Amino acid sequence: MTPESRPNADHFKGAVDHARWELDLLWRVHATFLVPLIFLLGFSLQASVSSQTSPDARVLIVTALLLGLLMCFPWFVIGQRGQSSYDFRMAQARGAEPADGNLIAGDGKKFADGEPVEIDNKTYQSFGAHAPLSWFRSRHASRVLVGFVAVMYLASIFFILRLPAKPLSTGAPLPVPFATSYPVPVPSAERYPLPVPSTAPYPIPVASPSPFPWPFPSPADGKG
């Protein structure tokens, strides 16, 4: 590298560092908006589906989804601004790249645009550089992510509005339990587990004239 090109190389390194910083900031913006919006979407769907919410609760859920949908607009604006800043820094880096660099400009630019590049008798070409796969490249991340989340919010609002509402309570009194030993566990004057009075102590339900199998005297034979 000649002394004349050394200042240009330093400028190129600074431009690359700025482009890397802009790219990192761009993905931080996407994470800042994407994580809470996905959490709000999942919480709203869970709350609406699990309990078949009443009309009053459903209004709150739809309102929260509408607020989340509105947050997609500043997300799109900030994301597009960050993408433009990154593209600008990359253009500066290509302009400041030394003539013998051929990293971002030259073959690097051709490869990024989807054109075939030959190095050491081997051809390289970026996958998905042309439509419709080109929409899944990082330069279109802001539009794809924001558009996907916005469509999910619109579909969720439509889905929740079409769910059957939980019937309102009429305030009717609960049925009064009736006197029975099973299956309603209502209080009973009888001692458990004997449902009827018995003159014999538990566990003998009735008196028996025969001593077998009980070795105790019975009141019925007059020996007790």
C-alpha positions as CSV (number, residue, x, y, z in Angstrom):
1,M,0.0,0.0,0.0
2,T,1.5,3.3,-1.0
3,P,1.7,6.3,1.3
4,E,-0.9,8.1,-0.9
5,S,-3.5,5.5,-0.3
6,R,-3.0,5.1,3.5
7,P,-5.2,8.1,4.4
8,N,-7.9,6.7,2.1
9,A,-7.6,3.3,3.8
10,D,-8.1,4.9,7.3
11,H,-11.2,6.7,5.9
12,F,-12.4,3.3,4.5
13,K,-12.0,1.7,7.9
14,G,-13.9,4.5,9.6
15,A,-16.7,4.2,7.1
16,V,-16.9,0.4,7.6
17,D,-17.1,0.9,11.4
18,H,-19.9,3.4,11.0
19,A,-21.8,1.0,8.7
20,R,-21.3,-1.8,11.3
21,W,-22.6,0.4,14.0
22,E,-25.7,1.4,12.0
23,L,-26.5,-2.2,11.3
24,D,-26.2,-3.2,14.9
25,L,-28.5,-0.2,15.9
26,L,-31.0,-1.3,13.2
27,W,-31.4,-4.8,14.6
28,R,-31.6,-3.4,18.2
29,V,-34.5,-1.3,17.0
30,H,-36.2,-4.4,15.5
31,A,-35.7,-6.4,18.7
32,T,-37.0,-3.5,20.9
33,F,-40.3,-3.4,19.0
34,L,-40.7,-7.1,18.0
35,V,-40.3,-8.7,21.4
36,P,-43.0,-6.7,23.3
37,L,-45.4,-6.7,20.4
38,I,-45.2,-10.5,20.0
39,F,-45.7,-10.9,23.8
40,L,-48.7,-8.6,23.7
41,L,-50.2,-10.6,20.8
42,G,-49.7,-13.9,22.5
43,F,-51.1,-12.7,25.8
44,S,-54.2,-11.2,24.1
45,L,-54.9,-14.4,22.2
46,Q,-54.5,-16.6,25.3
47,A,-56.8,-14.3,27.3
48,S,-59.5,-14.3,24.7
49,V,-59.5,-18.0,23.7
50,S,-59.0,-19.7,27.1
51,S,-61.9,-18.1,28.9
52,Q,-64.3,-17.0,26.1
53,T,-64.2,-13.5,27.5
54,S,-67.3,-11.4,28.3
55,P,-68.0,-8.4,26.0
56,D,-66.5,-5.9,28.5
57,A,-63.2,-7.9,28.7
58,R,-63.2,-8.4,24.9
59,V,-63.3,-4.6,24.4
60,L,-60.1,-4.2,26.5
61,I,-58.3,-7.0,24.6
62,V,-59.2,-5.5,21.2
63,T,-58.1,-2.0,22.4
64,A,-54.7,-3.5,23.4
65,L,-54.4,-5.1,20.0
66,L,-55.2,-1.8,18.3
67,L,-52.5,0.0,20.3
68,G,-50.1,-2.7,19.3
69,L,-51.1,-2.3,15.7
70,L,-50.5,1.5,15.9
71,M,-47.0,0.8,17.3
72,C,-46.1,-0.8,14.0
73,F,-46.1,2.6,12.3
74,P,-43.2,4.2,14.4
75,W,-41.4,0.8,14.2
76,F,-41.6,1.0,10.4
77,V,-40.5,4.6,10.3
78,I,-37.5,4.1,12.6
79,G,-36.5,0.9,10.8
80,Q,-36.6,2.5,7.4
81,R,-34.5,5.4,8.7
82,G,-31.9,3.0,10.2
83,Q,-31.8,1.0,6.9
84,S,-31.2,4.2,4.9
85,S,-28.4,5.2,7.3
86,Y,-26.8,1.8,6.8
87,D,-27.1,2.0,3.0
88,F,-25.5,5.5,3.2
89,R,-22.6,4.3,5.3
90,M,-22.0,1.3,3.0
91,A,-22.0,3.7,0.0
92,Q,-19.4,5.8,1.8
93,A,-17.3,2.7,2.4
94,R,-17.4,1.7,-1.2
95,G,-16.3,5.2,-2.2
96,A,-13.4,5.2,0.3
97,E,-12.2,1.6,-0.4
98,P,-8.7,1.5,-1.9
99,A,-8.4,0.5,-5.5
100,D,-6.8,-2.8,-4.7
101,G,-9.3,-3.7,-2.0
102,N,-12.2,-5.1,-4.0
103,L,-14.1,-6.0,-0.8
104,I,-17.2,-3.8,-0.7
105,A,-16.9,-2.2,-4.1
106,G,-16.2,-4.1,-7.3
107,D,-16.7,-7.8,-6.8
108,G,-18.3,-7.3,-3.4
109,K,-21.0,-5.0,-4.9
110,K,-21.6,-7.4,-7.8
111,F,-22.1,-10.3,-5.4
112,A,-24.5,-8.3,-3.2
113,D,-26.5,-7.4,-6.3
114,G,-26.8,-11.1,-7.3
115,E,-24.4,-11.0,-10.2
116,P,-22.0,-13.9,-10.7
117,V,-18.4,-13.3,-9.5
118,E,-15.5,-15.4,-10.6
119,I,-12.6,-15.9,-8.2
120,D,-9.8,-18.5,-8.7
121,N,-11.7,-20.1,-11.6
122,K,-14.8,-20.6,-9.4
123,T,-18.1,-18.7,-9.8
124,Y,-20.0,-17.3,-6.8
125,Q,-23.5,-15.9,-6.8
126,S,-25.7,-14.7,-3.9
127,F,-28.7,-16.9,-3.3
128,G,-32.1,-15.2,-3.4
129,A,-30.9,-11.9,-4.9
130,H,-33.7,-11.7,-7.3
131,A,-37.5,-11.4,-6.8
132,P,-39.4,-12.8,-5.1
133,L,-36.7,-14.2,-2.8
134,S,-35.0,-10.8,-2.7
135,W,-37.7,-9.6,-0.3
136,F,-36.2,-11.9,2.4
137,R,-32.8,-10.1,2.3
138,S,-31.6,-8.1,5.2
139,R,-32.2,-4.8,3.4
140,H,-35.9,-5.5,3.4
141,A,-36.1,-6.7,7.0
142,S,-37.9,-3.6,8.2
143,R,-40.7,-4.0,5.7
144,V,-41.1,-7.8,6.0
145,L,-41.0,-7.8,9.9
146,V,-43.4,-4.9,10.3
147,G,-45.7,-6.1,7.6
148,F,-45.8,-9.6,9.1
149,V,-46.6,-8.4,12.6
150,A,-49.2,-5.9,11.4
151,V,-51.0,-8.7,9.4
152,M,-50.9,-10.9,12.5
153,Y,-52.5,-8.2,14.6
154,L,-55.2,-7.6,12.0
155,A,-56.0,-11.3,11.8
156,S,-56.1,-11.6,15.6
157,I,-58.5,-8.7,15.9
158,F,-60.8,-10.2,13.3
159,F,-60.6,-13.6,15.0
160,I,-61.4,-12.3,18.5
161,L,-64.4,-10.3,17.3
162,R,-65.8,-13.5,15.8
163,L,-65.4,-15.6,18.9
164,P,-68.7,-16.5,20.7
165,A,-69.1,-14.2,23.7
166,K,-69.5,-15.7,27.2
167,P,-73.1,-15.5,28.3
168,L,-73.8,-12.9,31.0
169,S,-74.8,-14.1,34.5
170,T,-78.5,-13.8,35.2
171,G,-78.0,-13.7,38.9
172,A,-80.2,-16.8,39.5
173,P,-79.8,-18.4,43.0
174,L,-77.9,-21.7,43.3
175,P,-80.1,-24.8,43.8
176,V,-80.6,-25.7,47.5
177,P,-79.0,-29.0,48.4
178,F,-81.4,-31.7,49.5
179,A,-80.9,-34.1,52.4
180,T,-79.1,-37.1,51.1
181,S,-76.0,-39.1,52.1
182,Y,-74.6,-39.3,48.5
183,P,-73.2,-37.6,46.4
184,V,-74.0,-34.2,47.9
185,P,-72.0,-33.8,51.1
186,V,-74.7,-32.0,53.1
187,P,-74.7,-32.0,56.9
188,S,-76.6,-34.9,58.4
189,A,-77.8,-35.7,61.9
190,E,-76.7,-39.3,61.6
191,R,-73.3,-40.4,62.6
192,Y,-70.9,-41.5,59.8
193,P,-71.0,-44.1,58.2
194,L,-74.4,-45.4,59.5
195,P,-77.2,-43.7,57.6
196,V,-79.9,-45.1,59.9
197,P,-80.1,-45.5,63.7
198,S,-78.9,-48.8,65.1
199,T,-79.0,-50.2,68.7
200,A,-75.8,-52.1,68.1
201,P,-72.4,-50.4,68.5
202,Y,-70.2,-49.9,65.4
203,P,-69.1,-51.9,63.5
204,I,-72.0,-54.5,64.3
205,P,-75.0,-53.1,62.4
206,V,-77.6,-55.4,63.9
207,A,-77.9,-57.7,66.9
208,S,-77.3,-61.4,66.1
209,P,-78.7,-64.5,68.1
210,S,-75.6,-66.5,67.1
211,P,-72.3,-66.0,68.8
212,F,-70.5,-66.7,65.5
213,P,-68.4,-65.0,64.2
214,W,-68.7,-62.5,67.1
215,P,-67.5,-63.9,70.5
216,F,-69.4,-61.3,72.5
217,P,-72.8,-62.0,74.2
218,S,-75.8,-60.8,72.3
219,P,-78.7,-58.9,73.9
220,A,-81.1,-61.2,72.0
221,D,-80.2,-64.4,73.8
222,G,-80.6,-63.0,77.3
223,K,-77.1,-63.6,78.3
224,G,-75.9,-60.0,77.9
